[in-house]
Amino acid sequence: MRSSTSCMVACAMLVMILAGFKGTSAVTCAVTELSPCLPAFTSSAPPSANCCTKLKQQTPCLCGYIKNPSLKQYVTSPNAKKVASTCGVSFPKC
């Protein structure tokens, strides 16, 4: 009886843990993923839906892009900040 109770408790705990678990997928940081945003970054064109999707996916990577001297000027430009705002992406403070 004692082992069946322990087993039920262990199963119940496992179910609670799995119920609260939200799977996350790792983001691959590749600035080329932001290519749909290039027209909006370099002009006053509004960002496309695809641009916003890609920007939201790449949000965890933005600090790395900002710290890269080759990319910083593009990622921190006024247009890039406007695109981020339009897409509902918080611009990071790195």
N, C-alpha and C positions, 0 to 999 in steps of 0.2 A: 504494500500500500504506500509506503514511504517513497519508494523509487518512482511510482507512477505519479505521485503528487509533485515530486521534483521535476519529472519530465514535463508535466503540464505547465508548471511555473516557467521552466526554461523555454518551452514552446510559446507561451504567452509573451514572454519578454522578447523573443525573436520576432514575433508578429508585430509588437509595438515598435521595435527598432526599425523593421522594414517598412512599416506604415509611415514612419516619420522620415524615411530616407528619400531624398530627392536626388536622383542621378544627375551628375553634371558632366558635361563634355569639355575636354580640354580645348583651349583656343590655340590655334597655331598662328603665331604672330608673323604675318607676311604683309608688308606694306602694299604689295601688289593686289591684295584683296580690296584695297581702297580705290582701285582704278575706276570704278563707276562714279566716284566722287570727283575725279580730276576736273571735269568741266565746271563743277560748282566751286571747287577750290581755287581755280585760276581765273574765274570770271564772276559775273553777278548772276549766273544761271542758278535757278533753284535746284536743290538736290533731288535726284530721282528717288523713287521708293526703294530701288535696288541699292542706291548709295546709302540711304538711311539704314537699311538692313545690314549692310556690310560694316558700316560705322559702328552700329550697336554691337555686332559680333567682335569687332576689333577694339572695343573700348578698353579691355584690360591691357592692351598693348600700347596705348597712346603714350604713356610715360616713357616707354622704351624708345618710341619714335621721336619724342621731344628731346630726349637725351642724345640722340644720334645727330651729330653736326650736319650730316648730309640731308637729313629729313626735317630738322627743326623748323627751318624757314617756311616750309609748306604746311606743317601741322599746326604751327602757331600763328599763321597768317590771319588777318581779320576775316577773310572769306571762310577759312576753315572753322573759325570760331562761330561764324554765322551759320554755317552748315550744321555744326554740332547742335547749336541752339534750335534750329529749325527741325532737326531730327529728334530732338528731345534727349540728347546725350549731354551729360554733365561734363564740361571740360575739366580735366584733372589738374590739380595743383601738385606738381611733382617736385 
